[in-house]
Every structure is written in C-alpha cells, then in structure tokens.
Amino acid sequence: MKNPLRETLATKIAQSLADRIITGVIRPNTPLRQDHIAAEFGASHVPVREAFRQLEAQGLAISEPQRGMRVTPFDVEDLHEVAAMRASLEVLALRHAVPNMTSAVLEAAEQATHAGDVSREVREWEDANRRFHRLILGPCGMPRLLSAIDTLHTASARFLFAAWRSDWEAPTNHEHRAILAALRRGETDRACLILSKHVGRTRRRDLQKNGL
C-alpha cells in the first residue's frame, strides 16, 4: 500500500526542484545529489528517489549508470522537437475541446491573456500563458493527452527562462486573441491553424539570446 504522506513529500520535493530547473537556478547537467536533497527537505532517500522519478517523467532529469541523476541538458534540436510536438498535440486537443467549449472558458482564457500582457516578469507571463493553453484545451477531456502537453509546456518554459533571464519584456499576445475570436465565431479550423503556428514557431531572437 502506498504511503500518501511519502507521496506528498515526494511531490513537494519534485515541484521545488522542477521550479529551480525550469527557471535556470539549477543549470543543465548539474548533478542532483540524493544526500544533499534529502538533508534539505528533512527527508529519507525514499521520497527523494520518487521525486527523481517524477523529474525524469517530466524530462527534467536523467539517470545514468555510474553517474547518478543529473539535470537534463537541452539544445536547438530539443526546442524544435518540443515545438513540433506541441503544435500537433495541442491542435488535437483543441479539436476535441471545441464541442465542450463554454463562454465561461473563453472569458477565463481572455483574462489569462490580459494577465500575460500586463505581466512584470517572465514567471508571471509564463503562468498566464500556461493558464491560457490549459483553459482552451482542458474541455477535450483527455487526461493522458493533456498530461503529455503539460510536460511539453515544462520543456518550453526552460527555453523561455533561459532566453529572457536578463531583459524581460512582456509580449502582447495577438495570437491568443485571434484564437479566441475564431473559437467564438465557431471557426474551429482557423483556431487550430493559428494555434499550430503559434506553438510551432521557434523565434530566432529566443535562440540567439539563449546562445543556441
């Protein structure tokens, strides 16, 4: 029988480490020392190992023989792959979400877009951006698909934080509003086309700022 307290601690550890990895506090290829992390959280090695498994599932850490656990590196090829996968999977989710879309969902997505427009730092923008995508895709009712998309969002966020670490400026997201406008008009194909281009694009400036 699983221990819910242990699982809760493991999830807490995984979430804390994931946040540091995504925001660049813990750099790519950095070793993740079981003893150090267990001491930091006042935990045994059992929840730490479970936290490591969660990080592996998110693509944030990798276990290698004789080397232990370390933060997963990333490069240009990873960015292109993530963008292409997101474009395909998010369009699939949106098509299944449209029949269940409500005005309340669209209004909440509009508010998330506005929150992104007025964000003061990259973390705020990323939170608002992820909220927008979760809102319009959530009605698809396909938990495995949504989980896969969420993992890809996590990978995208690593590039975002790396690219905008020094001089963040909030972009005005016209494409989010174009997607919402198409959905309100019942133009599913157009909404999917805009979404595909939106998430499938890898911006040259991001690559240059990231040194990739």
C-alpha positions as CSV (number, residue, x, y, z in Angstrom):
1,M,0.0,0.0,0.0
2,K,1.3,3.4,-0.9
3,N,2.0,5.9,1.8
4,P,0.2,9.2,1.0
5,L,2.4,11.3,3.2
6,R,5.5,10.0,1.5
7,E,3.9,10.7,-1.9
8,T,3.0,14.2,-0.8
9,L,6.6,14.9,0.3
10,A,8.0,13.4,-2.9
11,T,5.7,15.6,-4.9
12,K,6.8,18.7,-2.9
13,I,10.4,17.9,-3.5
14,A,9.9,17.3,-7.2
15,Q,7.9,20.5,-7.6
16,S,10.6,22.5,-5.8
17,L,13.4,21.0,-7.9
18,A,11.4,21.4,-11.1
19,D,10.9,25.1,-10.5
20,R,14.6,25.6,-9.9
21,I,15.5,23.6,-13.1
22,I,12.9,25.4,-15.3
23,T,14.0,28.9,-14.1
24,G,17.7,28.1,-14.5
25,V,18.6,28.2,-10.8
26,I,19.8,24.6,-11.3
27,R,21.7,24.6,-14.5
28,P,21.7,21.8,-17.2
29,N,24.0,18.8,-16.5
30,T,24.1,19.7,-12.7
31,P,24.3,16.5,-10.6
32,L,21.3,16.0,-8.3
33,R,22.8,14.6,-5.0
34,Q,20.4,12.4,-3.2
35,D,22.1,13.0,0.2
36,H,22.0,16.8,-0.2
37,I,18.4,17.0,-1.3
38,A,17.3,14.6,1.5
39,A,19.0,16.8,4.1
40,E,17.5,20.0,2.6
41,F,14.0,18.7,2.9
42,G,14.5,16.6,6.1
43,A,13.5,13.5,4.2
44,S,14.7,10.0,3.8
45,H,16.0,8.8,0.5
46,V,12.7,7.1,-0.4
47,P,10.7,10.3,-1.3
48,V,13.8,11.8,-2.9
49,R,14.1,8.8,-5.2
50,E,10.4,9.1,-6.0
51,A,10.9,12.9,-6.7
52,F,13.7,12.0,-9.1
53,R,11.3,9.6,-11.0
54,Q,8.8,12.4,-11.3
55,L,11.5,14.7,-12.7
56,E,12.5,12.0,-15.2
57,A,8.9,11.7,-16.3
58,Q,8.9,15.4,-17.0
59,G,12.1,15.2,-19.0
60,L,13.9,17.5,-16.4
61,A,16.4,14.9,-15.1
62,I,18.2,11.8,-16.4
63,S,19.7,8.9,-14.6
64,E,23.0,7.5,-16.0
65,P,24.9,4.4,-14.9
66,Q,27.8,5.2,-12.6
67,R,27.0,8.9,-12.7
68,G,23.6,9.1,-10.9
69,M,21.0,11.7,-11.5
70,R,21.6,15.0,-13.3
71,V,19.6,17.8,-14.9
72,T,18.8,17.1,-18.5
73,P,20.6,19.3,-21.0
74,F,18.8,21.0,-23.9
75,D,19.8,22.5,-27.3
76,V,18.3,23.8,-30.5
77,E,17.2,20.3,-31.7
78,D,15.2,19.9,-28.4
79,L,13.5,23.2,-28.9
80,H,12.4,22.4,-32.4
81,E,11.2,18.9,-31.4
82,V,9.2,20.3,-28.5
83,A,7.6,23.0,-30.7
84,A,6.6,20.5,-33.4
85,M,5.1,18.1,-30.8
86,R,3.2,20.8,-29.1
87,A,1.8,22.0,-32.4
88,S,0.4,18.5,-33.2
89,L,-0.9,17.6,-29.8
90,E,-2.4,20.9,-28.9
91,V,-4.3,21.0,-32.2
92,L,-5.6,17.5,-31.5
93,A,-6.7,18.6,-28.0
94,L,-8.4,21.7,-29.3
95,R,-10.4,19.9,-31.9
96,H,-11.8,17.6,-29.2
97,A,-12.3,20.5,-26.8
98,V,-14.4,22.7,-29.1
99,P,-17.6,20.7,-28.7
100,N,-17.4,21.2,-24.9
101,M,-16.2,24.8,-25.0
102,T,-18.2,27.3,-23.0
103,S,-18.4,31.1,-22.9
104,A,-17.1,30.9,-19.3
105,V,-13.9,29.1,-20.5
106,L,-13.4,31.6,-23.3
107,E,-13.8,34.5,-20.9
108,A,-11.3,33.0,-18.4
109,A,-8.9,32.5,-21.3
110,E,-9.3,36.1,-22.3
111,Q,-8.5,37.1,-18.7
112,A,-5.4,34.9,-18.8
113,T,-4.2,36.6,-22.0
114,H,-4.7,40.0,-20.4
115,A,-2.7,38.9,-17.3
116,G,0.1,38.0,-19.7
117,D,0.0,41.4,-21.4
118,V,0.5,43.2,-18.1
119,S,3.0,40.8,-16.5
120,R,6.0,42.4,-15.0
121,E,8.4,39.4,-15.1
122,V,8.9,36.3,-17.1
123,R,7.4,34.0,-14.4
124,E,4.1,35.9,-14.4
125,W,3.9,35.7,-18.1
126,E,4.7,32.0,-18.2
127,D,2.0,31.3,-15.6
128,A,-0.6,33.3,-17.6
129,N,0.4,31.7,-20.8
130,R,0.2,28.2,-19.5
131,R,-3.2,29.0,-17.9
132,F,-4.5,30.2,-21.3
133,H,-3.5,27.0,-23.0
134,R,-4.8,24.8,-20.2
135,L,-8.2,26.6,-20.3
136,I,-8.8,26.2,-24.0
137,L,-7.5,22.6,-24.2
138,G,-9.0,21.3,-20.9
139,P,-12.5,20.7,-22.3
140,C,-11.1,17.9,-24.5
141,G,-11.5,15.6,-21.5
142,M,-8.4,13.5,-22.5
143,P,-6.2,13.4,-19.4
144,R,-3.3,11.5,-21.0
145,L,-3.1,13.9,-23.9
146,L,-3.3,16.9,-21.5
147,S,-0.6,15.4,-19.3
148,A,1.7,15.0,-22.4
149,I,1.1,18.6,-23.4
150,D,1.8,19.8,-19.9
151,T,5.2,18.0,-19.9
152,L,6.0,19.8,-23.3
153,H,5.0,23.1,-21.7
154,T,7.5,22.5,-19.0
155,A,10.2,21.9,-21.6
156,S,9.2,25.1,-23.4
157,A,9.4,27.0,-20.2
158,R,13.1,26.1,-19.8
159,F,13.9,27.8,-23.1
160,L,11.8,30.8,-22.2
161,F,13.5,31.4,-18.9
162,A,16.9,30.9,-20.4
163,A,16.2,33.3,-23.3
164,W,14.7,36.1,-21.2
165,R,16.7,35.8,-18.0
166,S,18.3,39.3,-18.3
167,D,15.9,41.7,-20.0
168,W,12.3,40.5,-19.9
169,E,9.7,42.4,-21.8
170,A,6.1,41.2,-21.9
171,P,4.9,40.5,-25.5
172,T,1.3,41.4,-26.4
173,N,-0.2,38.1,-27.5
174,H,-2.3,38.9,-30.5
175,E,-2.4,35.2,-31.5
176,H,-4.1,34.2,-28.2
177,R,-6.9,36.8,-29.1
178,A,-7.1,35.6,-32.7
179,I,-7.6,32.0,-31.4
180,L,-10.4,33.2,-29.1
181,A,-12.0,35.2,-31.8
182,A,-12.1,32.2,-34.1
183,L,-13.5,30.0,-31.4
184,R,-16.3,32.5,-30.7
185,R,-17.2,32.5,-34.4
186,G,-17.2,28.7,-34.5
187,E,-14.3,28.6,-36.9
188,T,-12.5,25.5,-35.5
189,D,-10.2,25.0,-38.5
190,R,-9.0,28.6,-38.3
191,A,-8.5,28.4,-34.5
192,C,-6.5,25.2,-34.9
193,L,-4.3,26.8,-37.7
194,I,-3.5,29.8,-35.6
195,L,-2.7,27.6,-32.6
196,S,-0.4,25.3,-34.7
197,K,1.6,28.3,-36.0
198,H,1.6,29.9,-32.5
199,V,3.1,27.0,-30.6
200,G,5.1,25.5,-33.5
201,R,7.2,28.7,-34.1
202,T,10.7,28.9,-32.6
203,R,11.6,32.6,-32.5
204,R,15.1,33.5,-33.8
205,R,15.6,36.0,-31.0
206,D,15.0,33.4,-28.4
207,L,17.6,31.1,-30.0
208,Q,20.1,34.0,-30.2
209,K,19.6,35.1,-26.6
210,N,19.9,31.6,-25.4
211,G,23.2,31.1,-27.2
212,L,21.9,28.1,-29.1
